[in-house]
Each structure stands twice: as C-alpha cells, then as structure tokens.
Amino acid sequence: MALTRLTLRLSRNPDAGFPEGDDSQGYVITAPLNKDGKLDADLWRAHKKACTVIRFSPDDADKADGWLTHRGSNWFFHYDEDHEGPDEPVYKLGDHTLRLGDYVTIHEADGDDLVHKITEATQVNG
C-alpha cells in the first residue's frame, strides 16, 4: 500500500500573525498517495483507518487527532473531540501534489485559512 506520512508545519502567514511561520504548529497526516503524489480515493477506501491526522501545537488545547476523510471530491480532517466542531476542509487537497516542499491551505476550526508547508514525507509500510 502506498501510504505516506506527511508533516505540515505552519508557514508564513503574515495576515494571521505568523510572519515567519511556526514550526511548532502543524499536522502529521498519513495519506494514501498515488505514484504522482496525489491523494488516491480508492486507496483511502481500502485503508481508511490507517489514514490519520494529528494536529500538533505547543498549546495542549490546540492538539487533536483524527482521520483524513473523503466526501465527493473533497478531503477533510475529522476529529472526535466535541469542541473541535465541523470537519476541517483542506482547500483543493485532492487537486494538489503532496510532496516535500509543497504548500497546503487548511481552513482551521476558528475560521482562519492558514498555509502549511510539507517539511517531511516518509513512506509507511502497510
């Protein structure tokens, strides 16, 4: 199976108060990627439980874990915690390649759209 563990760190977001970014905030995603580095819905269906999301932060209240989910042509981060609210949509995630150095915009639960950079990508054995 072609699962990849991706680490996304908060990139430069000057309008949101992060002019230099913040390496201590971001996500670790186990994603079903095809050979072109794009999300593969069929692979996701076969390995849903292994497709996880961990949001990390120095503030314990901002940490969460859950799953990468797919509905229609859209991808979301789903968390079990009640206070997390609705699933976090990831802007056109299915259209992007997800490789080291690429950027991804995530619509945060608080309403901000923040850009993250993929800083690590590791194949996961299935």
C-alpha distance (Angstrom), angle and dihedral (degrees) to the residues before:
residue distance angle dihedral
M1 . . .
A2 3.80 . .
L3 3.80 103.6 .
T4 3.79 118.1 152.8
R5 3.79 127.9 -164.0
L6 3.81 107.8 -138.5
T7 3.79 126.0 -169.5
L8 3.80 113.9 -154.5
R9 3.80 116.8 -169.4
L10 3.79 125.8 -165.6
S11 3.80 106.8 -92.1
R12 3.80 130.5 -158.6
N13 3.81 108.1 -49.4
P14 3.83 104.0 163.4
D15 3.82 94.9 171.9
A16 3.82 90.7 54.1
G17 3.81 94.7 49.5
F18 3.81 98.7 -94.9
P19 3.83 105.1 104.7
E20 3.82 91.5 160.7
G21 3.80 97.8 30.1
D22 3.81 122.0 -122.8
D23 3.80 122.2 -103.8
S24 3.81 90.9 -165.6
Q25 3.83 92.1 67.0
G26 3.76 128.0 64.0
Y27 3.77 147.0 74.0
V28 3.79 140.4 -69.2
I29 3.79 109.4 -151.2
T30 3.78 129.0 -175.2
A31 3.80 100.6 -151.5
P32 3.83 135.4 -176.4
L33 3.79 103.0 -125.2
N34 3.78 128.6 -179.8
K35 3.81 123.3 -141.8
D36 3.83 90.1 -83.9
G37 3.82 92.5 56.9
K38 3.82 94.7 -107.7
L39 3.78 127.2 127.3
D40 3.79 113.0 -92.1
A41 3.83 113.7 -148.4
D42 3.82 93.4 -165.0
L43 3.80 91.7 52.5
W44 3.81 88.9 46.6
R45 3.83 91.0 53.0
A46 3.80 90.0 52.2
H47 3.84 93.9 48.5
K48 3.83 106.5 26.1
K49 3.80 95.4 141.4
A50 3.80 92.0 54.0
C51 3.83 93.0 51.9
T52 3.78 99.5 89.8
V53 3.80 137.8 166.3
I54 3.80 126.8 -151.9
R55 3.79 118.9 -173.5
F56 3.80 111.3 -155.7
S57 3.78 130.0 -164.4
P58 3.80 139.0 150.1
D59 3.83 86.3 -114.3
D60 3.82 109.7 78.2
A61 3.82 90.4 -151.3
D62 3.84 89.6 63.3
K63 3.82 95.8 51.0
A64 3.81 118.0 102.3
D65 3.77 141.0 156.1
G66 3.76 131.5 -152.9
W67 3.78 144.0 116.3
L68 3.76 141.8 -56.1
T69 3.81 104.5 -118.9
H70 3.78 134.5 -171.2
R71 3.81 130.4 -151.4
G72 3.78 122.1 171.0
S73 3.80 106.0 -38.2
N74 3.82 93.6 -29.1
W75 3.79 132.2 95.8
F76 3.80 125.1 -150.9
F77 3.79 142.4 179.8
H78 3.82 109.2 -123.3
Y79 3.82 121.5 -163.0
D80 3.81 128.5 -170.8
E81 3.78 94.9 -146.0
D82 3.82 110.1 107.9
H83 3.81 93.7 -141.2
E84 3.81 91.4 56.5
G85 3.78 92.6 79.4
P86 3.81 122.6 -159.7
D87 3.78 124.0 -2.0
E88 3.81 115.0 -75.8
P89 3.81 109.7 -115.2
V90 3.78 115.7 -142.3
Y91 3.81 110.3 -143.4
K92 3.81 109.1 -109.2
L93 3.81 90.4 -31.7
G94 3.80 91.5 160.0
D95 3.82 90.6 56.7
H96 3.81 96.2 53.3
T97 3.75 132.2 82.5
L98 3.78 109.2 -124.7
R99 3.76 106.2 -146.1
L100 3.75 136.0 135.8
G101 3.81 109.4 -67.1
D102 3.83 96.2 19.2
Y103 3.82 121.2 128.1
V104 3.83 127.2 -129.3
T105 3.83 129.1 -170.5
I106 3.81 115.7 -141.6
H107 3.80 123.8 -167.5
E108 3.81 101.0 -136.7
A109 3.82 123.0 -143.8
D110 3.82 89.4 -109.8
G111 3.80 90.5 59.6
D112 3.82 99.7 -102.2
D113 3.80 120.7 129.6
L114 3.81 105.0 -141.6
V115 3.79 128.8 -174.9
H116 3.80 118.3 -132.3
K117 3.79 129.6 -171.6
I118 3.81 123.8 -139.8
T119 3.80 102.3 -122.1
E120 3.82 99.9 167.7
A121 3.80 134.0 29.2
T122 3.80 121.9 -179.3
Q123 3.81 129.8 173.2
V124 3.81 112.7 -120.4
N125 3.79 118.5 -146.2
G126 3.76 113.7 -129.0
